[in-house]
Amino acid sequence: MTKTSYVLCALIVAAGMLCCGCTTTTTPEDPAATRTITDMEGNRITLPAKGATFGVFGGPISQVPYLLGANASIVAVTKGPQMMEMMQEMDPGIIDKPAPRTTNGNVNIEELLVANPDCVIAFDVDGKIVESHTDIPVIYLSGTMGDGFDEMRREIAFMGEVFGKPDRAQAYIDYLDGTLAFLRERTGDIPDDERATVFLGEGVSHLQTLGGDTFFAEWTEAAGCRNAVAGIETTLGQQEGMHTGINEISMEQVLAVDPDIIIIDTGSPTELKDDSRWKELGAVKEGRVYREPTGVFLWSRPSAESAVLYPLWLAYNAYPDRFEDVPLTDRVKDFYAEIFEFPITDAQAQKVIDGTYGSVTFGQVKQS
C-alpha cells in the first residue's frame, strides 16, 4: 500500500469515529500513542490510546462503566454510588477506591490528585472545579434532570465510544427500547382519563417532588401512567447540575391532585395512614403507597438503571392484572444479568423491588 493510501485510510477511520464523538489521532513517534475525545460540549481532550484511567463524577453516571464492562479503568469515584449496598455487592472493590467527589460541587482536590486519573468525566459544576484546580482534563457530559429517554440513549452511546465499548452501549440501548416496547404493548390501550396518576414524594416531608419538566414525566408515561404534578415545573430556580429539578410543593397541592399512587423514598408507607394530612388521600386509603426502589443507585435520578426498571416497576404496581404472566422478579434479574453481567437471586431482586437496599439521599448514607 502506498503512503498516500495509508493516509486516506487513517482519515476515513478518523471521520467515522468523529460521528460518534471520538476521534483517534496519531503521532509520528508512536502511531497508537493517543486518541482525541470530542465531548458532549464540543471540547477536544487527548488521552492515551490504550489503558487510560478515569475519574467518574456523578451519581447516575457512575454505573455506566459497569454496564459497559469498563469499570477496571475507574480510579476515582463518587461517594454516593460507592456507598450503595447493591453496588458493593456487584463490586466489593469499589469501597477501596478514592472518592474525591461527594455531592454536586463538592470535590476533594487533594484526594483527586492522589488518584491521578488521565481524565475526569463530569457535568458542568464538578468539571469546572477540576479544571480550575488541576491540570487533569475533563470530559464533559451534557445532562439535566429534564433529560428523558433520547438523552439517555445519546449519553450511553457517547460513553461507549469513550471507553471503547460501542457494542455494550448498543446492547443497553436495545434492551431499553425492548422494555419500552413491551410496556407499550401491555398498557398502550389504556385511555388517557383512566391512566393512574402518580406522585413521587421525596424527603422526610414527602413533599419534595419531580414535576412535568423532569425525566420523571417520561418514566411515568412509559409505564402507562401520568405524573400527578405534571403541571408543575420543578426545574425552575434550582441549583445547577444533576440535582436540578427537585422542588418542594405544599401539602395543599398534593391534596388537590389526589394521586392514585404515591411513591416515597423515606419512612414506611404505613406511616402515612397515621398522618392526619396524608390519610385523607385515596392512595393512602387504598393501600397504594409504595417505597421507591433502589439498586446500584437511586431510582429518583435519570440513570441507565432507572430508565429501564422504574417504568417497569411502576407499570407492574399500577396494572398488576396486565403482567400476571411474567413475574417482576424475573424481569429485574434478567436486567442485571444481561446489562451488568451481575446475576442476582430472587431475594436480591425482591429487595430492589421493595426498596429495602441501603440508599443514599443528598450524600448521606441511609439504611432501610
N, C-alpha and C positions, 0 to 999 in steps of 0.2 A: 504493500500500500504506500502511496506517495505521501510526502509530508503534508501536502495540501489536503489529501483525503483524511488524514488524521485530524487536522484542524476542523474540517467540516463535520466530522463525526462528533467531535467534542462540542461544537456549537449546537448540534442537534440535541444531544443529551442535555446540555445546559438549558436550552429553551424548553424542553419538555418538563424538566423539574421546576422551572420558574413558574409554570402554570399552577403548580401545586403549592407554591410558597417557598420552595427551597431551590437553591442552585448550588452546583458543585463547581468550585474553581480550582485551578492547578497552579503550581509554581514551577519555575524551571528547575529548582533544586530537587524537588520531590513531587511528582505528579499527583500523589494521593495525600498530600500533607494537610490540606484544608478544604473546607466547604463553606459556602455562604448561605445563611438563612435570611430570607426576607420575611420578617414577622408580620403579624396581623395589623400592625400600624404602619407598615411600609418601611420599617428600618431594616438595614442590612447588617448582619452580625457574622463575623468569621469565627469558625470553630474547627477543632481538629476533625479531620475526615473520619477518623475511627477512634473509638474509646473516649469520646467526650463525656464529661461528668456534668451533672446538672443540680441546681437547687430548684425546688418547685414551691412557690409561694402562693398559697390559696387553698382554702378548704376543699371546694368541689373539684378542682383540677388535680388534686393530689392522687386521686385514684386512677387517673388516665395512664400513667406509666405502667400500672399493673395490668390494665386491660390490654395494653399493647405488648406486654411481656418485656418491658424495658426498665423495670424497677431497679435492676442491679446498677444502673448508671446514675441513680439518685444518691447524692452525698449530703444534701441539706434539705430538711423537710419542714412542714408546717406543724405546729404543736397540736392543734385541734385534731386533725386526722391521725396523728401519731398516737393520741391517747384514746382513740376509739377502740372499744373492746373487740369488735369483729375484725378491724384492721389488724390488730395484734395477733388474732388467730390466723389470719391469712399470711401475715409476715411478722413472725416473732422478732426478727432482727430490727424492725423499724424503731423499736424503743431505744436502741443504742445509737441511732443516728443523730447528729446535731439538728436541733430545731430552732434556728435563729428567728424564724417568723412565728409570732404568736397569733395576733389578730390583725385585722386590716390596718396598716400604717404603723405597726409595731415590729421592728426588725432589730435584732441584736447584731450590730455590725461586727463586733469582735468575734462572736461565735461564727458568723458567716465567713470571715477571713480565715479562721482556723480550718473550716471545712474546705474552703478554696475550690469551689466548683469552676468549671470552664465557663459556665454562664448560669444565669438565673432566669427561670420562666415565671413571669408575674404579670399582674394587671397594673394599671397606671400608678396607683398610690404607692404600693410597695416597690415597683420598678424604679420610680423616681428617687426613692430613698437610697436604693442600692447604687444607682448611677451617681448620686451626689456625694456619696461617702466612700466609694470604692472604684477600682478600675475594672471590676467584673462586668462583662457585657450582659445586657438584659434582652431577652426575647419577650416582647410584649404580646399579650393576648388582648383581644377586644371583646369585652363581655360585661353585661349588667344583669340585674335581677329581672329585667324585662325580656331577656333572651328566651326564645322558645326552641322548638324542635329544629328549625332550619339553622339557627345559630349553633346548636349542639352538634349537628352533622358537620358544619364547617369547622368548628373547633377540633373535633376528633380527627377529621381528615388532615388538618394542619399539623396536629401533634403527631400523627402517624408519619408525616414527612420529616418532622424534626428528629424523631427517634429512629427513622429508617424502618418503620413498620407499617407501610401503607396497607398491606393485606389484612393485618389485625384491625386496623382502623375501619376498613371497609366491612369486615365481619361484624363489628359492632353496629355500624350504620344499618347493615342488612337486618340484624337482629331487632334493632329499634323499629325499623319500618315494618317488619313482620309482626311485631307486637301490636303496633298501631292498627295494622290491617285486621288483625284478629279482633281487636276491640271494636272497630267499625262494623265488622260482621255481626258481632253479638249485640251491639247497642244502637246501631245506626237507624233502626226503625222506630226508636222512641220519640214521640212528638216533643217538640221543644217545651211545651207547657206541662209535660209530665216528667221531665228530667229532674233528678234530685238536685236540690241546691245544697251547697257545701260551704261551711265556714271554717277556716283554719284559725284557731285561737292560740297563739304562742305566749310564752312567758307565764309568770305566776298569776297574772290578771286574766289570762286567756283572751286578751283584747288586742294583742299585737298581731297584725294580720298582713296578708298579701292581697293587694287589690287587683282590679281588672287590667292594669298596665304592667303586670308581672308575669313571669313564666307560669305561675300557678293557674292562671286562667286557661292556658293551653293544656296543662296537665289535666285539669278537671274536665275540660271539653273532650279530651281524648277518652276519658272514662265514661262518656255519655252523661255527664253531669254539668252543672253550672256553678261558677263561683258566686256565692250569695252576695258578696260585696263587690261584684264586678264593676259597679257604677262608681266605685271609689278609686281614685288614683293615689296609690301609696308611695310611688317613687318620687313624687314632687317634694322638694325641700329637704331631702335626706342627705346623709353624708355620701361622699364619693366612694366608689369601689363596690365590691361584691355584696356588701351589706345593705346597699341602697335598695329600697323597696319595702322595707319593713316599717310599718307605722302602727300607732295605737289609735284605735277608734273608741267610741263611747259604748257603754252598755245599752244605751237607748238605741243606737244604730243596730246593734245585734238583735235587740228585741223587735225592731221594726222589720227586719228581713226574715226573722223566724226561720232559720235554715232547717232543712230536712236532716242534715248530717252535720255534726260538729267534730272536729279533729283537734286534739290538744297535745302539746309536747311536754307538759309537766303535770305532776299530780295524777290522780286517778279519775276515770270517768264517773265513778260512783260519788265522788266528792261534789259534783255539780248538782246531784239530786238533793243535797242538804243545803245548798246555797239558795237563799230566798229570791235572788235575782234570776239565776240560771234555771231553776226548777220549773219556771213557767214556760220555757221553750218546748216546742213539740219534740225536738230531737232528744231532749233530756227525758221527757215523759215516756217516749217510745223506746228508750234504751239504744239510741243511735249516736252515742258519743264514743269515739274511738281514740286510743292512744296512737300518736303518729309513729310509724315505723322508723327504725334506724338500722343502718347496715354498716358498710365501711365508712360512711359519713352520714350527716344529717340529710334527711329527705326534703327538708324545707329549703333547700338550695337547688339551683339548676345544675345538677350533676348528671353524668352519664348513667349512674345507677338509678337516680330518681326518675329520669326521663323514661326509663323502661318500666320500673317496678311501681312507681307511685300511681300512674293511671290504672295499672293492672290491679293493684291492691284496692284502690278506690272503687273500681267497677265491680269487683267481687263483693265488696261490702254494700254497695248501693243496690245491686241487682243480683243477689245470690242465686236466684232461680235460673238465670241465664248462663250460669257457669258450673252447674252441678256435675257435668261430665269430666271436668279437669280440675283436680284439687289445686288450690293456690300454692300449697307447699311444693307440689311438683313443678309448677312454673318458676317459683323462686329458686329451687335447687338447680333447675336447668340453666337459669340465668348465670348464677355464679360459676357453675361448671363450664359453661360454654364461653362466657365472656372473660372471666378472671382466671379460668383454669383452676378453680378453687372448689372442689367438691365439698358439699356440706351435708349434714344429716337432717332428718326430719325435724329433730329437736332444734337445731340451729335455724332452720327455715321458719319454724314457728316463733322463735324468739324475734326474728326480723319482723314477722307479721304482727306480733303483739306489741312491738315497740319496747321490749324489755332488755335489749342490748344497752350497755353503757353508752351514754351520749354526751355531746359537748354542746353547751349553749353559751354564746358570747365568750368563748375562750375558757370557760370553767368546766371542769370535768364533773359530770353528774351521773350517778348510778341510779338505775331504776329500783 
